């Protein structure tokens, strides 16, 4: 029996009261970056993989300069429908504050063994969104000038 990747997400929330998504379907390779004005303003980077959104909190927000490094702390997986979530999580609930989509788009993982470990910095991916576009190679980003 496989482990539900959303157990921690559901455990931390009262989804009926917060109106956050509970699930979702699809296997499209997409990403979303959400601006989250919670107890501290930060951005959440989410990457669709294996039926969930693998998620990282980026305290200082993303950079459009691919040479600039930013801390990203992996957090619990989120349901695929969270990629479209915008709204206010009520006070008293986990993550209380405003969530809005900052960027979204598709990606293509360039390594054949990406299914083994999507969080590895050895994975290479192409991202194409409204704000961010480029190629990440071995943990370093380059702009895609095609």
N, C-alpha and C positions, 0 to 999 in steps of 0.2 A: 504494500500500500504506500503510495507516494505522499510526501508531506505537502500540505496546502501552503503555498508560498505567501498567502495572505492572512495566515493565523495571527501574526503579530499586529498587522494593520487593524484587523477586526477587534482584537483584544483591547486595543488602546482607545477605541472610539465607540460612541453611541450614534450609529449611523442614522437612526430615525430622527434624532434631534439635530445632528450637524448637517444633514442633507448631503453628505459626501457620498460618492458612488460606492457601490458594494461589489461590483464585478465588471464584466465586459467580455467581449469576444473579439477574435481577430488575431492575425499573426503578421500584420503588416509591420515592417521594420520602420518604426517611427520614434521620434524623440519629442519631448516638450520641456521647456524651461518655464517654471512658474515663479513669479514674484510673490513672496509670502510674508506679509506684514504681521508676524506673530509677536511673541514677547520680544523678539529681536528680528529686525528686517533681514531676510536672507532670500536666496533663490534656490529652487529645487530643480535639479536636472534629472529627467526620467527617460529611460531607454526601454522600449518594448522588447521583451525577450522571454521566451518560454511561457507565454500566457500571463505575464504580469509586467508591471513597470518596475525595473530595477531603478533604485532611487538614491540620489546623493544630495545632501544639503551643501550649498556653496555660500558660506557666510559673507564673503565680500562681493558676491555676484559674479556673473560671467564676464569675460573680457573679449572684446572684438580683436585684440592684438594677440595673435597666436603664439608670440614669444613670451607672453606674460603667464606665469603659473598662478593658479588659484587652488586653495585648499578645497577639497570635496570630501565630505564624510559620508560613507555609505549608511543609509537608514533602511527601514523596513520596506519591502516591496509594496507597491500600490496596485490596485486593480486597473486594468486597461482603460476603463471609462474615466479614470482620473485625469487622463490627458486632456479631456475637454472641460474639466471642472474649473469654474470660476465662481466665486461667491464669498460669503462671510461665514466662517465657522464661529458659532456663538461663544461668548465668554463662558468660562467654566468647562470647556471641552478641550480635548487634546488638540494642539495646534491652533487655538482660537486666534482669529484675525482674518484679514482679507487675502484671498488667493486670486491672482490673475495670470493669464497666459502672457508671457513675455516673448516667447518664440516657440515655433514648432516646425517640424518638417520630417523628412525621411532620412534614413541612413542606410549605408551598405557596409557590412563588415567585410574587410578584404582578406582576412585569414581563414583558411579552410577549417581550422580546428576551433573556431569561435564558439561552437556549441558547448565545448568543454568548460570554458571559463569566460563569460562575457565581461567580467570585472577586471580582467588582467590588463595591465598597462602594455602588454605585448600585443594586444589586439589592435588592429588598424581599422578605422572606419571613416567613411565619407559622410558628412552631415550637410544637408541643404535645407536651410530655413530662411525665414524673412530677414533675420538679423545675423545669424551665424551661418557661415558656409566655409567648409574647408576640409582638410584631411588631417586626421590625427594619426601619427605614426609613432609607435613605441613610446607612448606617453607624451609626445610632443606634437603640437598642432602646426599645420601649414595651411595657408589659404589655397583654395582650389581655383586656379586661374584659367579654367577651361572655357 
